[in-house]
């Protein structure tokens, strides 16, 4: 995303203040990255069955087949953030940079 922002700034203004771009990038992306890290932690717990409602199942324990779809849905939902586009954030960054 930072490369896209820098390219757009250069195309529109001819030069780019990398320090300012980095600051704006950090303000926009850090919350997203923190959320992704938190989701990753939760997904790791789910894969270890260390998740609310599944604590009784551990290594070598079989999860009853009627409970598997429930856990699969929770895990699938956890990957939703991976399909999001950075372009809305790029536009927001360009606005913050007055470009």
Residue pairs with C-beta under 8 A, 6 or more apart in sequence:
1 25
1 29
1 86
1 89
1 90
1 93
2 21
2 22
2 25
4 86
4 90
5 21
5 24
5 25
5 90
5 93
5 94
5 97
6 16
6 18
6 21
8 90
8 94
8 99
9 15
9 16
9 17
9 21
9 94
9 97
9 99
10 16
12 99
13 99
20 97
21 93
21 97
24 93
24 96
24 97
25 93
27 96
28 89
28 92
28 93
28 96
29 89
32 81
32 89
35 81
36 81
39 78
39 81
42 51
42 78
43 75
43 78
43 79
45 51
46 54
46 71
46 74
46 75
46 78
47 75
48 58
49 55
49 57
49 58
49 61
49 63
49 71
51 71
51 74
53 70
54 63
54 67
54 71
57 63
63 71
